[in-house]
């Protein structure tokens, strides 16, 4: 079994930062097979704050990520086969939504993201991980996998923190609250 290190709801994982302090309540992944492009939009960024040190670490990590180009922050090595890598961070009406996009040449490159392609069936698939609360309007849940038609654009949404334990819900803070200080 392949280990997936790029976690769609952890912005820092795209840059190979393993101890991500910032997560997204919701992320939508869209794959454009005809353009060989993938786009990830993260919504409702938050962090878990237990100590003042957590706040400082989160702010430092945010500073690195928001200025990834200026900081020459390297992309995760799992993404080395992808081109046109870009992150834009939209801030509309106090809501911060990172948009990550890149292109791939070969469908097998998507395996680094946990997306598999079956050439015979012209079909993409992802594992269904129940705790990630995955949904899709154009995918089909078949057993432990979501499957998607390989001939057209498809998307899926993860809401991995819907069932966050109560002890963490009390410590959960929107990233916008930390940035206000």
Secondary structure per residue as TSV (DSSP state, phi and psi in degrees):
chain	resnum	aa	ss	phi	psi
A	1	X	-	360.0	133.7
A	2	X	-	-78.5	141.6
A	3	X	-	-90.4	125.4
A	4	X	-	-95.1	120.4
A	5	X	-	-104.3	-15.3
A	6	X	-	-92.4	112.5
A	7	X	-	-106.6	116.7
A	8	X	T	-55.1	-32.0
A	9	X	T	-94.1	5.9
A	10	X	-	-117.5	103.4
A	11	X	G	-55.0	-43.3
A	12	X	G	-65.2	-24.1
A	13	X	G	-63.4	-24.9
A	14	X	G	-69.2	-17.6
A	15	X	G	-110.2	14.7
A	16	X	T	73.9	14.2
A	17	X	-	-86.3	113.2
A	18	X	S	-79.4	-31.5
A	19	X	S	-96.6	66.3
A	20	X	-	-68.8	130.5
A	21	X	-	-96.9	-12.6
A	22	X	-	-119.7	128.3
A	23	X	E	-128.3	165.4
A	24	X	E	-115.0	131.5
A	25	X	E	-61.3	-32.6
A	26	X	E	-143.0	137.6
A	27	X	E	-138.1	143.2
A	28	X	E	-118.5	126.7
A	29	X	E	-108.2	126.5
A	30	X	E	-122.4	130.5
A	31	X	E	-113.8	129.3
A	32	X	E	-111.2	86.9
A	33	X	T	-57.5	-37.2
A	34	X	T	-66.6	-32.8
A	35	X	T	-96.3	-3.4
A	36	X	T	52.2	49.5
A	37	X	E	-129.1	147.9
A	38	X	E	-131.1	142.3
A	39	X	E	-136.1	135.6
A	40	X	E	-123.4	124.9
A	41	X	E	-114.4	124.4
A	42	X	E	-103.3	140.6
A	43	X	E	-130.3	151.7
A	44	X	E	56.7	62.2
A	45	X	E	-66.8	142.6
A	46	X	E	-150.0	172.6
A	47	X	E	-142.4	165.2
A	48	X	E	-107.5	119.6
A	49	X	-	-112.0	116.6
A	50	X	S	-109.4	-30.8
A	51	X	S	-138.4	167.6
A	52	X	H	-59.9	-32.9
A	53	X	H	-61.7	-37.4
A	54	X	H	-60.7	-40.2
A	55	X	H	-63.1	-46.6
A	56	X	H	-62.4	-43.0
A	57	X	H	-64.5	-40.2
A	58	X	H	-64.4	-46.1
A	59	X	H	-62.4	-40.0
A	60	X	H	-64.9	-43.5
A	61	X	H	-65.9	-41.2
A	62	X	H	-61.0	-43.0
A	63	X	H	-58.7	-39.3
A	64	X	H	-65.8	-47.2
A	65	X	H	-71.0	-41.9
A	66	X	H	-68.0	-25.5
A	67	X	T	-116.5	46.0
A	68	X	T	-59.4	-36.9
A	69	X	T	-69.2	-50.1
A	70	X	T	-61.3	-37.2
A	71	X	T	-81.1	-2.9
A	72	X	T	51.4	42.1
A	73	X	-	-68.5	119.8
A	74	X	-	-73.8	145.9
A	75	X	-	-73.4	157.0
A	76	X	-	-58.3	142.1
A	77	X	G	-62.3	-24.3
A	78	X	G	-65.1	-15.3
A	79	X	G	-102.5	10.5
A	80	X	T	-62.4	-25.7
A	81	X	T	-80.8	-6.5
A	82	X	-	-92.5	150.4
A	83	X	E	-119.7	172.1
A	84	X	E	51.7	40.6
A	85	X	E	-70.0	132.2
A	86	X	E	-148.9	143.3
A	87	X	E	-129.8	125.8
A	88	X	E	-120.7	140.2
A	89	X	E	-114.8	107.3
A	90	X	E	-86.1	138.1
A	91	X	E	-129.3	97.4
A	92	X	E	-119.3	124.3
A	93	X	T	51.6	42.2
A	94	X	T	77.7	6.7
A	95	X	E	-109.6	126.4
A	96	X	E	-101.4	126.3
A	97	X	E	-135.0	98.5
A	98	X	E	-65.5	140.3
A	99	X	E	-124.1	115.4
A	100	X	E	-109.3	132.6
A	101	X	E	-144.0	152.8
A	102	X	E	-164.7	167.3
A	103	X	E	-111.2	154.5
A	104	X	-	-126.0	154.7
A	105	X	S	-98.3	-41.1
A	106	X	S	-119.7	135.9
A	107	X	G	-56.9	-29.6
A	108	X	G	-67.0	-20.3
A	109	X	G	-61.6	-28.1
A	110	X	G	-66.5	-15.7
A	111	X	G	-58.0	-31.0
A	112	X	G	-61.9	-20.6
A	113	X	G	-102.7	1.8
A	114	X	T	82.5	22.7
A	115	X	E	-115.8	122.2
A	116	X	E	-109.1	148.0
A	117	X	E	-119.8	130.6
A	118	X	E	-108.8	105.9
A	119	X	T	-63.0	-41.2
A	120	X	T	-60.1	-39.2
A	121	X	T	-93.3	-6.9
A	122	X	T	47.3	59.1
A	123	X	E	-142.2	139.0
A	124	X	E	-101.0	156.2
A	125	X	E	-150.4	155.8
A	126	X	E	-134.5	155.3
A	127	X	E	-69.6	141.9
A	128	X	-	-91.1	112.9
A	129	X	-	-107.6	104.0
A	130	X	G	-50.3	-39.8
A	131	X	G	-68.9	-12.0
A	132	X	G	-88.7	-5.6
A	133	X	-	47.5	58.3
A	134	X	-	-79.2	140.9
A	135	X	B	-140.7	159.4
A	136	X	-	-158.7	139.9
A	137	X	S	-86.1	-21.8
A	138	X	S	-122.3	12.8
A	139	X	-	-108.1	167.6
A	140	X	E	-128.8	127.8
A	141	X	E	-82.5	116.9
A	142	X	E	-125.8	100.0
A	143	X	T	65.5	-122.0
A	144	X	T	-93.1	11.9
A	145	X	E	-132.6	145.4
A	146	X	E	-94.2	132.9
A	147	X	E	-118.5	150.9
A	148	X	E	-139.3	142.4
A	149	X	E	-64.0	128.4
A	150	X	T	-76.7	-7.8
A	151	X	T	-94.2	-0.8
A	152	X	S	-146.1	164.0
A	153	X	-	-60.3	139.4
A	154	X	E	-140.1	159.5
A	155	X	E	-148.0	159.8
A	156	X	E	-147.3	155.9
A	157	X	E	-123.3	138.0
A	158	X	E	-114.7	137.9
A	159	X	-	-131.0	74.1
A	160	X	T	-70.9	-14.1
A	161	X	T	-111.6	16.1
A	162	X	T	-59.2	-40.8
A	163	X	T	-102.8	36.3
A	164	X	-	-60.4	132.4
A	165	X	-	-57.9	147.7
A	166	X	H	-53.9	-38.2
A	167	X	H	-64.5	-26.1
A	168	X	H	-88.0	-32.1
A	169	X	H	-57.4	-36.2
A	170	X	T	-67.0	-25.3
A	171	X	T	-98.4	-5.4
A	172	X	E	-75.7	130.0
A	173	X	E	-135.6	128.7
A	174	X	E	-60.0	141.3
A	175	X	H	-59.8	-30.9
A	176	X	H	-62.4	-31.2
A	177	X	H	-68.7	-39.9
A	178	X	H	-69.3	-37.4
A	179	X	H	-71.6	-20.0
A	180	X	H	-67.3	-34.8
A	181	X	-	-66.6	360.0
